[in-house]
Amino acid sequence: MAFSLPLCALAQQDLKVGFVSTERIFRDAAPAKAATAKLEQEFSKREKDLQELAAKLKSSAEKLDKDAPVLNDAERGKRQRELAEMDKDFQRRQREFREDLNQRRNEELAVVLERANKVIKQIADAEKYDIVFQEAVYFSPRIDITDKVLKALNK
């Protein structure tokens, strides 16, 4: 209820309101696409290495399952420990890969968002917007200025 009076006062003024879809900016803007390509290039070798390690782990597990009935207890235990170590190494590398990728993605998207915010401010100043929202539960397409922002970012 504390917001009702100020919102009513704002509603009585002639406000120019805009909305920008951050999701569309991250998906469709040229700088966002360039950032995605950069990340794919940067992380492709590590991803390939992980896939190869996963395949090696799988084949080792299958070989152990196949050989287990004919192995003596000592050999079976040794191979199970080796397999467990391989799995632990794989899990660690996979976790580090995800953490590094997420950190780099956040860094790259922060740069894209900073550029987008500058463009949004320029558009808002030039077209005399009183407020521009980037997050909303609902917005009317008539106040959506995302296409203008994308056009400016894609120049």
N, C-alpha and C positions, 0 to 999 in steps of 0.2 A: 504494500500500500504506500510505502514511502516514495515510490517512483511515480505514482499516478499524477501528482500535481506537476512535477517538472515535465513529464511526458505530455500532459495536456497542454502545457504552455508551449512546448516545442511544436506540437501538432498544429497549433493555431498560427504559427509562423509559416512563411513560404520557404520550406527547406528543400534543397536539392540533394537527393540521396542517391548513392550509387552502390553497386555490389560487384565484387570481383571474386571469381571462383579460383581459390588457390589450387585446388585439385586440377583444374584445367590448365592452369599456368604450369604446374609441375609436369603435366602430361604432354601439353601441346607446344609450349614455348621452345624456340630454337635453342636458347641457352640450357634449358632443362634436358633437351634431347642430346645436346653436346656433352653435358655432364654425365648422362647415362652411358653414352658411348665411351667416354673417358674411363668410367668406372669398370665397364665390361672389359676394356683393354687392360686396365691395371690389374684386375683380379682374375682374368681368364686362365692364366698359367696355374695359379694356386687352386682354382676350381678343378682344372683338369687333373692336377696332382692328387687332389682329394678323391676324384672319381676313380683314378687308377688305384689308389690305396684301398678304397672301398671294394673294388673288384678283387684285389689281391686278398683282402680279408675274407671275402665271401668264398673264394676258391679254396683258401686255406681251411676254412671251417668245413666246407664240403669234403675236402680231402681227409680231414680228421674224422668226420662222421663215417666216411667210407672205410678208413683204415682202423678205426677204433677196435673192432672185434678181434683183429689179429695182432694188435700191439700189446706188449707187456705193460704192466702197471706203471713202471718208471717212465717208459717212453711216452705213454699216453698222457701222464701227468706233465711231463716236460712240454709236450706239444700244446696241451691245454693252457699252460702258463704262457707260452710264447704267443698263443692266439689271444689270450686275455691282455697281454702287453700291447699287441698290435691294435686291439680294439680300443684300449685306453689311449694310445697314441692317436688313433684316428679320431676319437671323440674330442680330444684336446685340440687337435688341428682344426677340426670342423668348427668347434666353438670359437677359437681364435679367428678363423676366417670370417664367421658371421659377425663377430664383434668389430673386426677391422672394417669389413664392408659397410656395416651400419654406421660406424663413426665417419668413414669417408663420404658415404651418401649424405649424412646429415651436414657435413661440411660443404659439400657441393650444392645441396639444396638451399643452404643458408645464403650462399652467394647469389643463387637464382632469385630467392625471395627478396634479398636486399635490392637487387636490380629492379625487380617487379615493383617493390614499394616506392622506389624513386620515380618510376614511370607513372604509377598510380598518383603520386603527389603532383607530378607535372600536369597530368590530365585533370586532376581535381582543381588545381590552381587555374589552369587555362579555361576550364569550362564552369568554374565557380560552383563546385560541389561543396556542400556544407559538411558532409560526412560520407565516407566510403567504407562499407563493411567488407570483411573478408570471410567471415563465418556467419552463417544464419541458418535457422531452422527452415525458414521459408523466405523467398524473395520473388518479386514479380520480374518476369523477363524484361519489362520496360526499363528497369533500373540497372540491368546487368551491363556493365561496361567491360567485361572480360575480353570481348573481341577487340576493343580498342587497345587494351593493354597488350594483348598478344601481337597485334599488328605492330605496335611500337617496339616490342621486344624482338620481333622477328626481322627487323630492318637490318 
